[in-house]
Amino acid sequence: MERIFFTIGSLSGFLGVGLGAFGAHALRSRLDADLLAIFEVGVRYQMYHAFALLAVAWACTRWPGAILTASGWLFVAGTVLFSGTLYALSLSGARWLGAITPFGGLALLAGWLCLAWAAWRG
């Protein structure tokens, strides 16, 4: 699992940097300030959780188990739901997507709890 989470985390970080640059250069003149801020929150949380996935990959080498695996997949799902809906909302203006975003946030929170539990049980 460590290779899978390290690979996904690395690719997520790559995409986060690319999307951050896209937002800073291509979207700055095309989006209203509030929509650009929403896009930037998506990038920020994607980057945080790219690093979280790298931490999970490292933790898999020390404390492998189902809880740690769940943590990694919760970070993946949470990033897709949280950041993905923020990107879609900012680019499309479809405010209804904001109703999905909290589910991503809950998955991210659950991922952190699972990571803490796995480390505690170590």
C-alpha positions in Angstrom: 0.0 0.0 0.0 2.9 2.4 0.7 3.8 2.5 -3.0 0.2 3.2 -4.0 -0.3 6.0 -1.5 3.1 7.5 -2.2 2.3 7.5 -5.9 -1.2 9.0 -5.5 0.2 11.6 -3.0 3.0 12.5 -5.4 0.6 12.9 -8.4 -1.8 14.9 -6.2 1.0 17.2 -5.3 2.0 17.5 -8.9 -1.6 18.4 -9.9 -1.9 20.8 -6.9 1.1 22.8 -8.1 -0.2 22.8 -11.7 -3.7 23.8 -10.6 -2.3 26.5 -8.3 -0.3 28.0 -11.2 -3.3 27.7 -13.5 -5.4 29.6 -10.9 -2.7 32.3 -10.3 -2.1 32.9 -14.0 -5.0 31.8 -16.2 -7.9 32.3 -13.9 -7.0 35.5 -12.1 -8.4 37.7 -14.8 -11.3 35.4 -15.7 -12.9 34.6 -12.3 -14.5 36.9 -9.7 -12.4 37.3 -6.5 -14.8 35.0 -4.5 -14.7 32.2 -7.1 -10.9 32.5 -7.3 -10.7 32.2 -3.5 -12.8 29.1 -3.7 -10.5 27.6 -6.3 -7.4 28.5 -4.1 -9.0 26.7 -1.1 -9.3 23.6 -3.2 -5.6 23.8 -4.2 -4.6 24.4 -0.6 -6.4 21.4 0.7 -5.3 19.2 -2.1 -1.7 20.1 -1.3 -2.2 19.4 2.4 -3.6 16.0 1.7 -1.0 15.2 -0.9 1.5 15.5 2.0 -0.9 13.5 4.2 -0.8 10.7 1.7 3.0 10.7 1.7 2.8 10.4 5.5 0.4 7.5 5.2 2.8 5.8 2.8 5.6 6.2 5.3 3.4 5.0 8.1 2.5 1.9 6.1 6.2 0.9 6.5 5.9 1.1 10.3 2.4 0.2 11.2 0.7 -1.6 8.3 -3.0 -2.4 8.8 -6.5 -1.9 7.7 -7.0 1.4 9.7 -4.0 3.0 8.0 -5.2 1.8 4.6 -8.6 3.3 5.4 -6.8 6.6 6.3 -5.2 6.7 2.9 -8.3 6.0 0.9 -10.3 8.5 3.0 -7.7 11.1 2.1 -8.0 10.2 -1.6 -11.8 10.3 -1.5 -11.9 13.4 0.6 -9.5 15.2 -1.8 -11.6 14.3 -4.8 -14.8 15.3 -3.2 -13.6 18.4 -1.3 -11.2 19.9 -3.8 -12.9 18.5 -6.8 -16.2 20.2 -6.0 -14.5 23.4 -5.2 -12.7 23.4 -8.5 -16.0 22.6 -10.3 -17.9 25.2 -8.4 -15.4 27.9 -9.1 -15.1 27.2 -12.8 -18.8 26.6 -13.4 -20.5 28.8 -10.9 -22.8 26.0 -10.0 -23.3 26.7 -6.3 -25.2 23.5 -5.7 -21.9 21.7 -5.8 -21.1 23.3 -2.4 -23.6 20.8 -0.9 -21.3 18.0 -1.8 -18.1 19.6 -0.5 -18.8 18.9 3.2 -18.8 15.1 2.5 -15.2 15.5 1.3 -14.4 17.4 4.4 -15.8 14.6 6.6 -13.8 12.1 4.7 -10.6 14.2 5.3 -11.4 14.4 9.0 -12.0 10.7 9.2 -8.7 10.1 7.4 -6.8 12.1 10.0 -8.6 10.2 12.9 -7.7 6.9 11.3 -4.1 8.0 10.8 -3.9 9.0 14.5 -5.5 5.7 15.6 -3.0 3.7 13.5 -0.1 5.6 15.0 -1.5 5.2 18.5 -2.0 1.5 18.1 1.4 1.2 16.3 
